[in-house]
Amino acid sequence: MRWAAFPAVSRRPRRRQGGEPAARGGTGASLGRDFRWLWAANAVSTFGTFFAFDAFALIAILVLDAGPTQVSALAATGVAVGAVVAVPLGPWVEFRRKRPVMIAADLVRCAALLSVPAAYALGLLGFAQLLVVSVVMAAAGITFQAAAGACLKELVPREGLLAANGRLEATTWTATMLGPPLGTAAIGLLGPVTSVVADAVSHLLSAAGIRAIGRAEARPQRPDAPSRLRAGELLDGWRFILADSALRPLFLNALLVNGLIMATSPLLAVLMLGPLGFAPWQYGLVFAVPCLGGLVGSRLSRRLVARYGRHRVLRVAGTLRACWLPGLAFVGPGVPGLVLVAAVELGMITCIGVFNPLLATSRLELTPRDRVVRTLSAWSVSAKLAIAAITALWGLLAGLAGPRAALALAGLLALATPFLLPRAASDARPAAEPGPGR
C-alpha cells in the first residue's frame, strides 16, 4: 500500500457551520514517521489475521472431524470468553506504557498460534487447545486494539486523526478482501496449519514495527496511585461511555448495527449454500469483491468531511449503512441473486468505510487521554458480546421461522438504528488537552 494520502484541501483548517473545522489534508510525512511504523505494524498483523480467517474452523473440520455444533461453539465461545477475560485488562493497561503492552500482546498471540502447528506436528492437537487459543487471541486482540488507540492519540495531532483512521480503515478492508481467499488457497496447497503459522509470523513482525517507534513514551501516572486494581475500576469504561451524551448514542448505534450485520452472515450462508444452490466459490466471491467499497469509502471519508462537515457525513453515512440490510431478504437463485447480494454488500460496505473512520476519530477526540484504554476496551468487549448474543438469538429465530424471515427482521430493525445517532454535533471537550509531544 502506498503511504501517500489525499492532497491537501487547504493549508489552514476552515471553520464550517456548527463550529466544526474542516478536515485538514496532508501528506504521509505530516502524520510522522512514528505513525507510519504504527500503521505498518497494524497492516501486517491485520493481513495475517485475515489470511488465517476461519482457520480454526477449517482445522477443526479437516483435522479433528468436528461437527457443526463444535465449530459454532469454537467461533462463539472463544470470542465471548476472551472478551470477558479482557475486562480487567483495560483498567490495568490504562496507567502503563502502551507500546510495551502492545508488543507483549503480539508476542502472546504469536506464541499461542505457534502452539497449534507444534501440537499438530506431534499429533497432540485437540479441540480444547483450539478453544483455549481462541480465548487467548480474543483477549490479547482487545487489549492490543485498546492500547493502540491510546498510542495513536499520542502519536498523531488532533487534526490528523481522521486521516490516520482513514488509512487504518482502508488497510482493514484491503486485508478483508485479499486475506481469506489467499489463506484458504494456502491451506489447500500447503496444509491445514499454514495460515496459522503465517498469522503468528505477522504478529512477530507487528511487535518489531511497534518497537521501531522512536518517540519516548512517558509512564502514565495514577492520580491516587493505589497499590492494586480496584473492583470498581472494571466498569470505568462503561460508566464513562454511558454518561457521555455524545459517546452514548454512538456506542448503542454501533452495538446494534454491527450485531445485526454480523448475525445475517451465517443465515445468508445457510440460504445461499443450501436452498438457493450457490457454489462455495460464488458465495466467497460475492462477499470479497464488495470489500472494494470499504477501501473506496475509507479513502473518501476525509474529502466528504472537508466539503460537508463531519457531523453531517457521520449521520448520513451512519443512516445509509443501515438501509441496505433489508435487501438481503430478497435474494433469489441464479445470477440475479448474486448481483443483488453483491450490490447490497457493496453499498453497505462503502457506507461503513466512510462511517468507521469518523466514529473512531470522534471516539478518540471525546475521550480524555487517561481514559482511552478503558473506553476502547469496554467498547470492544461490548461489541464482541453483542455480536455473539445477537447472532445466537437470530440463529434460534431462523430455526423457528426460517433464514429468510430472520434476515427480513434484521433488516427492519436496522432501519430503526439511525435514530440512535447523535442529533447535534459533538463538542470537542478534550481539545484543550496538550497535543503529542507537548
C-alpha positions as CSV (number, residue, x, y, z in Angstrom):
1,M,0.0,0.0,0.0
2,R,1.3,3.5,-0.8
3,W,1.9,5.9,2.0
4,A,0.5,8.9,0.1
5,A,-2.7,10.4,1.4
6,F,-5.1,12.8,-0.4
7,P,-3.7,16.1,-1.5
8,A,-4.3,18.9,1.0
9,V,-7.6,20.7,0.8
10,S,-6.1,23.9,2.2
11,R,-3.1,25.0,4.2
12,R,-5.3,26.0,7.1
13,P,-8.4,24.4,8.6
14,R,-11.5,26.3,7.7
15,R,-14.5,26.8,10.1
16,R,-17.8,25.4,9.0
17,Q,-21.4,25.6,10.2
18,G,-21.8,24.4,13.8
19,G,-18.2,25.3,14.7
20,E,-16.7,22.2,13.1
21,P,-13.3,22.7,11.5
22,A,-12.9,21.3,8.0
23,A,-10.7,18.3,7.8
24,R,-7.1,19.2,7.0
25,G,-5.4,17.4,4.3
26,G,-1.8,16.3,4.4
27,T,0.9,14.1,3.1
28,G,2.2,10.9,4.6
29,A,5.0,12.9,6.2
30,S,2.6,15.2,8.1
31,L,1.5,12.3,10.2
32,G,5.1,11.4,11.0
33,R,7.5,8.5,10.9
34,D,6.2,7.1,14.2
35,F,2.7,6.8,12.8
36,R,4.0,5.0,9.7
37,W,5.6,2.4,11.9
38,L,2.3,2.0,13.8
39,W,0.4,1.8,10.5
40,A,2.9,-0.8,9.2
41,A,2.6,-2.9,12.3
42,N,-1.2,-2.7,12.1
43,A,-1.2,-3.6,8.4
44,V,1.0,-6.7,8.8
45,S,-1.0,-8.1,11.7
46,T,-4.3,-7.3,10.1
47,F,-3.3,-9.1,6.9
48,G,-2.1,-12.0,9.0
49,T,-5.4,-12.2,10.8
50,F,-7.5,-12.2,7.7
51,F,-5.1,-14.6,6.0
52,A,-6.0,-17.0,8.8
53,F,-9.7,-16.1,8.8
54,D,-11.7,-19.2,9.8
55,A,-8.5,-21.2,10.0
56,F,-9.5,-22.7,13.3
57,A,-12.9,-23.8,12.0
58,L,-11.2,-25.4,9.0
59,I,-8.7,-27.2,11.2
60,A,-11.5,-28.4,13.5
61,I,-13.3,-29.8,10.4
62,L,-10.4,-31.2,8.4
63,V,-8.2,-32.4,11.2
64,L,-10.5,-33.1,14.2
65,D,-13.6,-34.1,12.3
66,A,-15.7,-31.6,14.3
67,G,-19.4,-31.2,13.6
68,P,-21.3,-28.0,13.1
69,T,-22.1,-27.8,16.9
70,Q,-18.5,-27.9,17.8
71,V,-17.5,-25.4,15.1
72,S,-20.2,-23.0,16.2
73,A,-19.1,-23.3,19.8
74,L,-15.5,-22.7,18.8
75,A,-16.4,-19.5,16.9
76,A,-18.8,-18.1,19.6
77,T,-17.3,-19.3,22.9
78,G,-13.8,-18.3,22.2
79,V,-14.7,-14.7,21.3
80,A,-17.2,-14.4,24.2
81,V,-14.9,-15.8,26.9
82,G,-12.0,-13.9,25.5
83,A,-14.0,-10.7,25.8
84,V,-14.8,-11.4,29.4
85,V,-11.2,-12.2,30.2
86,A,-10.2,-8.8,28.7
87,V,-12.5,-6.8,31.0
88,P,-9.9,-6.3,33.8
89,L,-7.1,-5.7,31.3
90,G,-8.4,-2.3,30.2
91,P,-8.1,-0.6,33.6
92,W,-4.7,-2.4,34.2
93,V,-3.3,-1.2,30.9
94,E,-4.6,2.4,31.2
95,F,-1.8,3.5,33.5
96,R,1.0,1.6,31.9
97,R,3.1,2.4,28.8
98,K,1.1,1.3,25.8
99,R,3.8,0.2,23.4
100,P,5.3,-2.5,25.7
101,V,1.7,-3.7,26.3
102,M,1.1,-3.9,22.5
103,I,4.4,-5.8,22.0
104,A,3.5,-8.2,24.8
105,A,0.1,-8.8,23.3
106,D,1.6,-9.5,19.9
107,L,4.2,-11.9,21.4
108,V,1.4,-13.7,23.4
109,R,-0.6,-14.1,20.2
110,C,2.4,-15.4,18.3
111,A,3.2,-18.0,20.9
112,A,-0.4,-19.1,21.3
113,L,-0.8,-19.5,17.5
114,L,2.5,-21.4,17.2
115,S,1.3,-23.9,19.7
116,V,-1.2,-25.1,17.2
117,P,1.2,-26.3,14.4
118,A,3.5,-27.6,17.1
119,A,0.8,-29.8,18.6
120,Y,-0.4,-30.8,15.1
121,A,3.2,-31.9,14.1
122,L,3.3,-34.0,17.3
123,G,-0.2,-35.5,16.8
124,L,-1.4,-33.9,20.0
125,L,-3.8,-31.2,18.7
126,G,-7.2,-31.3,20.2
127,F,-10.4,-29.3,20.3
128,A,-9.8,-28.0,23.8
129,Q,-6.5,-26.4,22.6
130,L,-8.1,-24.6,19.8
131,L,-10.7,-23.3,22.2
132,V,-8.1,-22.0,24.6
133,V,-6.0,-20.4,21.9
134,S,-9.2,-18.7,20.6
135,V,-9.8,-17.2,24.1
136,V,-6.2,-16.0,24.3
137,M,-6.4,-14.5,20.8
138,A,-9.6,-12.6,21.6
139,A,-8.4,-11.2,24.9
140,A,-5.0,-10.2,23.6
141,G,-6.6,-8.7,20.5
142,I,-9.0,-6.5,22.5
143,T,-6.1,-5.4,24.8
144,F,-3.9,-4.6,21.8
145,Q,-6.5,-2.5,20.0
146,A,-7.4,-0.5,23.1
147,A,-3.7,0.2,23.7
148,A,-3.2,1.0,20.0
149,G,-6.0,3.6,20.2
150,A,-4.2,5.4,23.0
151,C,-0.9,5.1,21.2
152,L,-2.5,6.6,18.1
153,K,-3.9,9.6,20.0
154,E,-0.4,10.2,21.5
155,L,1.5,9.9,18.2
156,V,-0.9,11.9,15.9
157,P,-2.0,15.5,16.4
158,R,-5.8,16.0,16.7
159,E,-6.2,17.4,13.2
160,G,-4.5,14.3,11.7
161,L,-6.7,11.7,13.5
162,L,-9.3,11.4,10.7
163,A,-6.6,10.9,8.1
164,A,-4.8,8.3,10.3
165,N,-8.1,6.4,11.0
166,G,-9.0,6.5,7.3
167,R,-5.7,4.8,6.4
168,L,-6.2,2.1,9.1
169,E,-9.7,1.5,7.8
170,A,-8.5,1.2,4.2
171,T,-5.9,-1.3,5.3
172,T,-8.6,-3.4,7.1
173,W,-10.8,-3.5,4.0
174,T,-7.9,-4.4,1.8
175,A,-7.0,-7.3,4.1
176,T,-10.6,-8.4,4.3
177,M,-10.8,-8.6,0.5
178,L,-7.4,-10.4,-0.1
179,G,-6.7,-12.3,3.0
180,P,-9.4,-15.0,3.2
181,P,-9.1,-16.3,-0.4
182,L,-5.3,-16.3,-0.2
183,G,-5.3,-18.1,3.2
184,T,-7.8,-20.7,2.0
185,A,-5.7,-21.4,-1.1
186,A,-2.6,-21.7,1.1
187,I,-4.4,-24.3,3.3
188,G,-5.4,-26.2,0.2
189,L,-1.8,-26.2,-1.2
190,L,0.4,-26.4,1.9
191,G,-1.7,-28.0,4.6
192,P,-4.3,-27.1,7.3
193,V,-2.0,-25.1,9.7
194,T,-0.2,-23.0,7.0
195,S,-2.3,-19.9,7.6
196,V,-1.9,-20.2,11.4
197,V,1.9,-20.1,11.0
198,A,1.6,-17.0,8.7
199,D,-0.6,-15.3,11.3
200,A,1.9,-16.0,14.1
201,V,4.7,-14.5,12.0
202,S,2.6,-11.4,11.3
203,H,2.3,-10.7,15.0
204,L,6.0,-11.1,15.4
205,L,6.6,-8.6,12.6
206,S,4.0,-6.3,14.2
207,A,5.8,-6.3,17.5
208,A,9.0,-5.4,15.6
209,G,7.2,-2.5,14.0
210,I,5.9,-1.1,17.3
211,R,9.4,-1.5,18.8
212,A,10.7,0.7,15.9
213,I,8.6,3.7,17.0
214,G,11.3,6.1,18.2
215,R,9.4,8.6,20.3
216,A,9.9,8.2,24.1
217,E,6.8,7.2,26.0
218,A,6.2,8.5,29.5
219,R,4.6,6.3,32.1
220,P,1.1,7.5,32.9
221,Q,0.6,8.5,36.5
222,R,-2.5,7.4,38.5
223,P,-4.0,10.3,40.4
224,D,-4.3,8.3,43.7
225,A,-1.6,5.7,43.0
226,P,-3.4,2.7,44.6
227,S,-1.4,-0.4,45.2
228,R,-3.7,-2.7,43.2
229,L,-6.6,-2.6,40.8
230,R,-9.9,-2.0,42.5
231,A,-13.0,-3.9,41.6
232,G,-14.9,-0.7,40.9
233,E,-12.5,0.3,38.2
234,L,-13.5,-2.7,36.0
235,L,-16.6,-0.7,34.9
236,D,-15.0,2.7,34.5
237,G,-15.0,2.4,30.7
238,W,-18.8,1.7,30.6
239,R,-19.5,4.4,33.1
240,F,-17.7,7.0,31.0
241,I,-19.4,5.9,27.7
242,L,-22.9,5.8,29.1
243,A,-22.6,9.1,31.0
244,D,-21.3,10.9,27.9
245,S,-24.1,12.4,25.8
246,A,-22.1,12.3,22.6
247,L,-20.5,8.8,23.0
248,R,-23.6,7.0,24.4
249,P,-25.7,7.2,21.1
250,L,-22.7,6.3,19.0
251,F,-22.0,3.3,21.3
252,L,-25.6,2.0,21.2
253,N,-25.9,2.5,17.5
254,A,-22.6,0.7,16.8
255,L,-23.6,-2.3,19.0
256,L,-26.9,-2.8,17.4
257,V,-25.9,-2.2,13.7
258,N,-22.8,-4.4,13.9
259,G,-24.6,-7.1,15.8
260,L,-27.4,-7.2,13.2
261,I,-25.0,-7.2,10.2
262,M,-22.9,-10.0,11.7
263,A,-26.0,-12.0,12.6
264,T,-27.1,-12.1,9.0
265,S,-23.8,-13.7,7.8
266,P,-24.5,-17.3,8.9
267,L,-28.1,-17.0,7.9
268,L,-27.2,-15.9,4.4
269,A,-24.7,-18.7,4.1
270,V,-27.3,-21.3,5.0
271,L,-29.7,-19.8,2.5
272,M,-27.3,-19.3,-0.4
273,L,-25.4,-22.6,0.0
274,G,-28.5,-24.6,0.8
275,P,-31.9,-24.0,-0.9
276,L,-30.5,-21.5,-3.4
277,G,-27.8,-23.8,-4.5
278,F,-24.8,-21.4,-4.9
279,A,-21.3,-22.9,-5.0
280,P,-18.9,-22.0,-2.2
281,W,-16.7,-20.1,-4.6
282,Q,-19.7,-18.0,-5.7
283,Y,-20.5,-17.3,-2.0
284,G,-17.0,-16.2,-1.2
285,L,-16.6,-14.1,-4.3
286,V,-19.8,-12.2,-3.7
287,F,-18.5,-11.1,-0.3
288,A,-14.9,-10.5,-1.3
289,V,-15.4,-8.2,-4.2
290,P,-17.7,-5.7,-2.4
291,C,-14.9,-5.1,0.1
292,L,-13.5,-2.7,-2.6
293,G,-16.3,-0.4,-1.4
294,G,-14.8,-0.3,2.1
295,L,-11.5,0.8,0.6
296,V,-13.1,3.5,-1.5
297,G,-15.3,4.7,1.4
298,S,-12.4,5.0,3.8
299,R,-10.4,7.0,1.2
300,L,-13.4,9.3,0.6
301,S,-14.2,9.9,4.2
302,R,-11.9,12.8,4.8
303,R,-12.8,14.5,1.5
304,L,-16.5,14.3,2.3
305,V,-15.9,15.8,5.7
306,A,-13.9,18.7,4.2
307,R,-16.8,19.5,1.9
308,Y,-19.9,18.8,4.1
309,G,-18.7,18.8,7.7
310,R,-18.1,15.9,10.0
311,H,-21.4,15.7,11.8
312,R,-23.5,15.7,8.5
313,V,-21.3,13.0,7.0
314,L,-21.4,10.9,10.2
315,R,-25.2,11.0,10.2
316,V,-25.7,10.4,6.5
317,A,-23.2,7.5,6.3
318,G,-24.4,6.1,9.6
319,T,-28.0,6.1,8.2
320,L,-27.2,4.7,4.8
321,R,-25.1,1.9,6.1
322,A,-28.3,0.6,7.9
323,C,-30.6,1.0,4.9
324,W,-29.1,-1.8,2.7
325,L,-29.6,-4.8,5.1
326,P,-33.3,-5.4,4.2
327,G,-32.3,-6.2,0.6
328,L,-30.7,-9.5,1.7
329,A,-34.1,-10.9,2.5
330,F,-35.0,-10.9,-1.3
331,V,-32.0,-12.9,-2.5
332,G,-33.0,-15.5,-5.1
333,P,-31.3,-18.2,-7.2
334,G,-29.0,-17.7,-10.2
335,V,-27.2,-14.6,-11.4
336,P,-29.8,-12.1,-10.3
337,G,-29.4,-13.4,-6.7
338,L,-25.6,-13.0,-6.9
339,V,-26.0,-9.5,-8.3
340,L,-28.4,-8.5,-5.6
341,V,-26.2,-9.7,-2.7
342,A,-23.1,-8.1,-4.3
343,A,-25.0,-4.8,-4.8
344,V,-26.3,-4.8,-1.2
345,E,-22.9,-5.7,0.3
346,L,-21.1,-3.1,-1.9
347,G,-23.5,-0.3,-0.9
348,M,-23.4,-1.2,2.8
349,I,-19.6,-1.7,3.0
350,T,-18.9,1.6,1.2
351,C,-21.0,3.4,3.7
352,I,-19.3,1.6,6.5
353,G,-15.9,2.6,5.1
354,V,-17.0,6.2,5.2
355,F,-18.5,6.0,8.7
356,N,-15.9,3.9,10.6
357,P,-13.0,6.5,10.5
358,L,-15.4,9.2,11.6
359,L,-16.6,7.0,14.5
360,A,-13.0,6.1,15.5
361,T,-11.9,9.8,15.3
362,S,-14.9,11.1,17.3
363,R,-14.4,8.4,19.9
364,L,-10.7,9.4,20.4
365,E,-11.4,13.1,20.5
366,L,-14.2,12.8,23.0
367,T,-12.2,10.6,25.4
368,P,-9.6,12.1,27.7
369,R,-6.1,10.7,27.4
370,D,-6.3,9.0,30.8
371,R,-9.5,7.1,29.8
372,V,-8.8,6.0,26.3
373,V,-7.8,2.4,27.0
374,R,-10.6,1.7,29.4
375,T,-13.1,3.3,27.0
376,L,-11.9,1.4,23.9
377,S,-11.6,-1.9,25.9
378,A,-15.2,-1.6,27.2
379,W,-16.4,-0.7,23.7
380,S,-14.6,-3.8,22.1
381,V,-15.8,-6.2,24.9
382,S,-19.4,-4.9,24.5
383,A,-19.2,-5.2,20.7
384,K,-18.0,-8.8,20.8
385,L,-20.6,-9.9,23.4
386,A,-23.4,-8.1,21.5
387,I,-22.4,-9.8,18.2
388,A,-22.3,-13.2,19.9
389,A,-25.7,-12.7,21.6
390,I,-27.5,-11.3,18.6
391,T,-26.0,-14.0,16.3
392,A,-27.2,-16.7,18.7
393,L,-30.6,-15.1,19.0
394,W,-31.0,-14.8,15.3
395,G,-29.9,-18.4,14.8
396,L,-32.8,-19.5,17.1
397,L,-35.2,-17.3,15.2
398,A,-34.1,-18.8,11.9
399,G,-34.7,-22.2,13.3
400,L,-38.2,-21.3,14.1
401,A,-39.2,-19.1,11.2
402,G,-36.6,-19.8,8.5
403,P,-33.5,-17.8,7.5
404,R,-35.3,-15.5,5.1
405,A,-37.7,-14.3,7.8
406,A,-34.8,-13.8,10.2
407,L,-33.0,-11.8,7.5
408,A,-36.1,-9.6,7.0
409,L,-36.4,-8.9,10.7
410,A,-32.8,-7.9,11.0
411,G,-33.2,-5.6,8.1
412,L,-36.3,-3.9,9.6
413,L,-34.6,-3.4,12.9
414,A,-31.6,-2.0,11.2
415,L,-33.8,0.7,9.7
416,A,-34.5,2.0,13.2
417,T,-30.9,2.3,14.2
418,P,-30.3,5.8,12.7
419,F,-32.5,7.2,15.5
420,L,-29.6,6.3,17.9
421,L,-27.1,8.5,16.1
422,P,-26.3,11.9,17.8
423,R,-28.6,14.6,16.5
424,A,-26.2,17.5,17.3
425,A,-22.6,17.9,16.5
426,S,-20.5,16.7,19.5
427,D,-18.4,19.2,21.4
428,A,-14.6,19.0,21.5
429,R,-14.1,18.8,25.2
430,P,-10.7,17.1,25.1
431,A,-9.4,19.6,22.5
432,A,-7.8,21.6,25.3
433,E,-5.5,18.6,26.2
434,P,-1.8,19.0,25.4
435,G,-1.0,17.7,21.9
436,P,1.5,14.9,21.4
437,G,5.0,15.8,22.5
438,R,3.9,19.0,24.2
